[in-house]
Amino acid sequence: MSVDEKELLIINHQNNFYVIANECGHFGVPLENGTIDNGIIYCSRHRIGFDLSTGDITNRPWEGCEPVKTYQVEIRENQLGILVEE
């Protein structure tokens, strides 16, 4: 899925939906191949962890990494939507 030419990743983890930018804040590696554990997605390349709710970095094995953008999710009548800030 993409919004404003930005690739997004929709994640259903333990019956909670999250939408985050689909790129690691380190080298832009797609996070879609990452692993998820306890609400944290880990980049497949360098194992940097990002909190699914906030996008904050949970471990910093490498310097020069930025948090990832997260989006607020809204579910109405079995449809998932995201709120995009302008």
Rosetta constraint file for C-alpha pairs under 8 A:
AtomPair CA 1 CA 7 HARMONIC 5.93 0.50
AtomPair CA 1 CA 8 HARMONIC 5.41 0.50
AtomPair CA 1 CA 9 HARMONIC 6.79 0.50
AtomPair CA 1 CA 10 HARMONIC 7.91 0.50
AtomPair CA 2 CA 6 HARMONIC 5.16 0.50
AtomPair CA 2 CA 7 HARMONIC 4.32 0.50
AtomPair CA 2 CA 8 HARMONIC 5.40 0.50
AtomPair CA 3 CA 7 HARMONIC 6.68 0.50
AtomPair CA 3 CA 8 HARMONIC 7.20 0.50
AtomPair CA 6 CA 21 HARMONIC 7.17 0.50
AtomPair CA 7 CA 21 HARMONIC 6.14 0.50
AtomPair CA 7 CA 22 HARMONIC 5.52 0.50
AtomPair CA 7 CA 23 HARMONIC 7.86 0.50
AtomPair CA 8 CA 19 HARMONIC 6.56 0.50
AtomPair CA 8 CA 20 HARMONIC 5.63 0.50
AtomPair CA 8 CA 21 HARMONIC 4.53 0.50
AtomPair CA 8 CA 22 HARMONIC 4.84 0.50
AtomPair CA 9 CA 19 HARMONIC 5.53 0.50
AtomPair CA 9 CA 20 HARMONIC 5.36 0.50
AtomPair CA 9 CA 21 HARMONIC 6.03 0.50
AtomPair CA 9 CA 22 HARMONIC 5.13 0.50
AtomPair CA 9 CA 31 HARMONIC 7.77 0.50
AtomPair CA 9 CA 32 HARMONIC 6.74 0.50
AtomPair CA 10 CA 17 HARMONIC 7.01 0.50
AtomPair CA 10 CA 18 HARMONIC 5.81 0.50
AtomPair CA 10 CA 19 HARMONIC 4.61 0.50
AtomPair CA 10 CA 20 HARMONIC 6.81 0.50
AtomPair CA 11 CA 16 HARMONIC 7.96 0.50
AtomPair CA 11 CA 17 HARMONIC 5.55 0.50
AtomPair CA 11 CA 18 HARMONIC 5.07 0.50
AtomPair CA 11 CA 19 HARMONIC 6.25 0.50
AtomPair CA 12 CA 16 HARMONIC 5.44 0.50
AtomPair CA 12 CA 17 HARMONIC 4.52 0.50
AtomPair CA 12 CA 18 HARMONIC 6.48 0.50
AtomPair CA 13 CA 17 HARMONIC 6.44 0.50
AtomPair CA 13 CA 18 HARMONIC 7.75 0.50
AtomPair CA 13 CA 39 HARMONIC 7.22 0.50
AtomPair CA 17 CA 73 HARMONIC 6.96 0.50
AtomPair CA 18 CA 52 HARMONIC 6.39 0.50
AtomPair CA 18 CA 53 HARMONIC 6.84 0.50
AtomPair CA 18 CA 70 HARMONIC 7.72 0.50
AtomPair CA 18 CA 71 HARMONIC 7.44 0.50
AtomPair CA 18 CA 72 HARMONIC 7.68 0.50
AtomPair CA 18 CA 73 HARMONIC 6.57 0.50
AtomPair CA 19 CA 52 HARMONIC 7.93 0.50
AtomPair CA 19 CA 70 HARMONIC 5.92 0.50
AtomPair CA 19 CA 71 HARMONIC 5.42 0.50
AtomPair CA 19 CA 72 HARMONIC 7.22 0.50
AtomPair CA 19 CA 73 HARMONIC 6.86 0.50
AtomPair CA 19 CA 82 HARMONIC 7.61 0.50
AtomPair CA 20 CA 52 HARMONIC 7.25 0.50
AtomPair CA 20 CA 55 HARMONIC 7.39 0.50
AtomPair CA 20 CA 68 HARMONIC 6.91 0.50
AtomPair CA 20 CA 69 HARMONIC 5.72 0.50
AtomPair CA 20 CA 70 HARMONIC 4.31 0.50
AtomPair CA 20 CA 71 HARMONIC 6.06 0.50
AtomPair CA 21 CA 68 HARMONIC 6.12 0.50
AtomPair CA 21 CA 69 HARMONIC 5.37 0.50
AtomPair CA 21 CA 70 HARMONIC 6.40 0.50
AtomPair CA 22 CA 29 HARMONIC 8.00 0.50
AtomPair CA 22 CA 30 HARMONIC 5.21 0.50
AtomPair CA 22 CA 31 HARMONIC 5.18 0.50
AtomPair CA 22 CA 32 HARMONIC 6.46 0.50
AtomPair CA 23 CA 27 HARMONIC 7.96 0.50
AtomPair CA 23 CA 28 HARMONIC 4.61 0.50
AtomPair CA 23 CA 29 HARMONIC 5.17 0.50
AtomPair CA 23 CA 30 HARMONIC 4.35 0.50
AtomPair CA 23 CA 31 HARMONIC 5.34 0.50
AtomPair CA 23 CA 68 HARMONIC 7.33 0.50
AtomPair CA 24 CA 28 HARMONIC 4.62 0.50
AtomPair CA 24 CA 29 HARMONIC 5.12 0.50
AtomPair CA 24 CA 30 HARMONIC 6.23 0.50
AtomPair CA 24 CA 31 HARMONIC 6.04 0.50
AtomPair CA 24 CA 43 HARMONIC 6.44 0.50
AtomPair CA 24 CA 68 HARMONIC 6.67 0.50
AtomPair CA 25 CA 65 HARMONIC 5.05 0.50
AtomPair CA 25 CA 66 HARMONIC 4.50 0.50
AtomPair CA 25 CA 67 HARMONIC 5.70 0.50
AtomPair CA 25 CA 68 HARMONIC 5.75 0.50
AtomPair CA 26 CA 64 HARMONIC 6.21 0.50
AtomPair CA 26 CA 65 HARMONIC 4.24 0.50
AtomPair CA 26 CA 66 HARMONIC 6.38 0.50
AtomPair CA 27 CA 65 HARMONIC 7.89 0.50
AtomPair CA 29 CA 43 HARMONIC 7.40 0.50
AtomPair CA 29 CA 45 HARMONIC 7.31 0.50
AtomPair CA 30 CA 43 HARMONIC 7.80 0.50
AtomPair CA 31 CA 41 HARMONIC 7.64 0.50
AtomPair CA 31 CA 42 HARMONIC 7.53 0.50
AtomPair CA 31 CA 43 HARMONIC 5.62 0.50
AtomPair CA 31 CA 44 HARMONIC 7.03 0.50
AtomPair CA 33 CA 43 HARMONIC 7.45 0.50
AtomPair CA 33 CA 44 HARMONIC 5.99 0.50
AtomPair CA 34 CA 41 HARMONIC 6.22 0.50
AtomPair CA 34 CA 42 HARMONIC 5.20 0.50
AtomPair CA 34 CA 43 HARMONIC 4.82 0.50
AtomPair CA 34 CA 44 HARMONIC 4.58 0.50
AtomPair CA 35 CA 41 HARMONIC 5.60 0.50
AtomPair CA 35 CA 42 HARMONIC 5.29 0.50
AtomPair CA 35 CA 43 HARMONIC 7.15 0.50
AtomPair CA 35 CA 44 HARMONIC 7.05 0.50
AtomPair CA 36 CA 40 HARMONIC 5.46 0.50
AtomPair CA 36 CA 41 HARMONIC 4.37 0.50
AtomPair CA 36 CA 42 HARMONIC 6.25 0.50
AtomPair CA 37 CA 41 HARMONIC 6.59 0.50
AtomPair CA 39 CA 51 HARMONIC 6.14 0.50
AtomPair CA 39 CA 52 HARMONIC 5.63 0.50
AtomPair CA 39 CA 53 HARMONIC 7.63 0.50
AtomPair CA 40 CA 49 HARMONIC 5.95 0.50
AtomPair CA 40 CA 50 HARMONIC 5.36 0.50
AtomPair CA 40 CA 51 HARMONIC 4.59 0.50
AtomPair CA 40 CA 52 HARMONIC 5.55 0.50
AtomPair CA 40 CA 58 HARMONIC 7.72 0.50
AtomPair CA 41 CA 49 HARMONIC 5.50 0.50
AtomPair CA 41 CA 50 HARMONIC 5.33 0.50
AtomPair CA 41 CA 51 HARMONIC 6.57 0.50
AtomPair CA 41 CA 52 HARMONIC 6.54 0.50
AtomPair CA 42 CA 47 HARMONIC 5.07 0.50
AtomPair CA 42 CA 48 HARMONIC 5.37 0.50
AtomPair CA 42 CA 49 HARMONIC 4.31 0.50
AtomPair CA 42 CA 50 HARMONIC 6.43 0.50
AtomPair CA 43 CA 47 HARMONIC 4.75 0.50
AtomPair CA 43 CA 48 HARMONIC 5.36 0.50
AtomPair CA 43 CA 49 HARMONIC 6.50 0.50
AtomPair CA 46 CA 61 HARMONIC 7.71 0.50
AtomPair CA 46 CA 62 HARMONIC 7.88 0.50
AtomPair CA 47 CA 61 HARMONIC 7.70 0.50
AtomPair CA 48 CA 57 HARMONIC 7.25 0.50
AtomPair CA 48 CA 58 HARMONIC 7.56 0.50
AtomPair CA 48 CA 59 HARMONIC 6.05 0.50
AtomPair CA 48 CA 60 HARMONIC 6.18 0.50
AtomPair CA 48 CA 61 HARMONIC 6.52 0.50
AtomPair CA 48 CA 62 HARMONIC 7.69 0.50
AtomPair CA 49 CA 57 HARMONIC 5.70 0.50
AtomPair CA 49 CA 58 HARMONIC 5.19 0.50
AtomPair CA 49 CA 59 HARMONIC 5.63 0.50
AtomPair CA 49 CA 60 HARMONIC 7.68 0.50
AtomPair CA 50 CA 54 HARMONIC 7.97 0.50
AtomPair CA 50 CA 55 HARMONIC 5.29 0.50
AtomPair CA 50 CA 56 HARMONIC 5.41 0.50
AtomPair CA 50 CA 57 HARMONIC 4.61 0.50
AtomPair CA 50 CA 58 HARMONIC 5.62 0.50
AtomPair CA 50 CA 59 HARMONIC 7.86 0.50
AtomPair CA 50 CA 67 HARMONIC 7.01 0.50
AtomPair CA 50 CA 68 HARMONIC 7.12 0.50
AtomPair CA 51 CA 55 HARMONIC 4.87 0.50
AtomPair CA 51 CA 56 HARMONIC 5.34 0.50
AtomPair CA 51 CA 57 HARMONIC 6.46 0.50
AtomPair CA 51 CA 58 HARMONIC 6.47 0.50
AtomPair CA 52 CA 70 HARMONIC 7.48 0.50
AtomPair CA 53 CA 70 HARMONIC 6.93 0.50
AtomPair CA 54 CA 69 HARMONIC 7.81 0.50
AtomPair CA 54 CA 70 HARMONIC 6.19 0.50
AtomPair CA 55 CA 67 HARMONIC 5.33 0.50
AtomPair CA 55 CA 68 HARMONIC 4.66 0.50
AtomPair CA 55 CA 69 HARMONIC 5.77 0.50
AtomPair CA 55 CA 70 HARMONIC 5.70 0.50
AtomPair CA 56 CA 67 HARMONIC 4.88 0.50
AtomPair CA 56 CA 68 HARMONIC 6.77 0.50
AtomPair CA 57 CA 66 HARMONIC 7.49 0.50
AtomPair CA 57 CA 67 HARMONIC 5.57 0.50
AtomPair CA 60 CA 65 HARMONIC 7.79 0.50
AtomPair CA 71 CA 82 HARMONIC 6.25 0.50
AtomPair CA 71 CA 83 HARMONIC 6.43 0.50
AtomPair CA 71 CA 84 HARMONIC 6.82 0.50
AtomPair CA 72 CA 82 HARMONIC 5.57 0.50
AtomPair CA 72 CA 83 HARMONIC 5.43 0.50
AtomPair CA 72 CA 84 HARMONIC 7.70 0.50
AtomPair CA 73 CA 80 HARMONIC 6.95 0.50
AtomPair CA 73 CA 81 HARMONIC 5.82 0.50
AtomPair CA 73 CA 82 HARMONIC 4.61 0.50
AtomPair CA 73 CA 83 HARMONIC 6.53 0.50
AtomPair CA 74 CA 80 HARMONIC 5.88 0.50
AtomPair CA 74 CA 81 HARMONIC 5.10 0.50
AtomPair CA 74 CA 82 HARMONIC 5.88 0.50
AtomPair CA 74 CA 83 HARMONIC 7.41 0.50
AtomPair CA 75 CA 79 HARMONIC 5.49 0.50
AtomPair CA 75 CA 80 HARMONIC 4.56 0.50
AtomPair CA 75 CA 81 HARMONIC 6.11 0.50
AtomPair CA 76 CA 80 HARMONIC 6.63 0.50
AtomPair CA 76 CA 81 HARMONIC 7.86 0.50
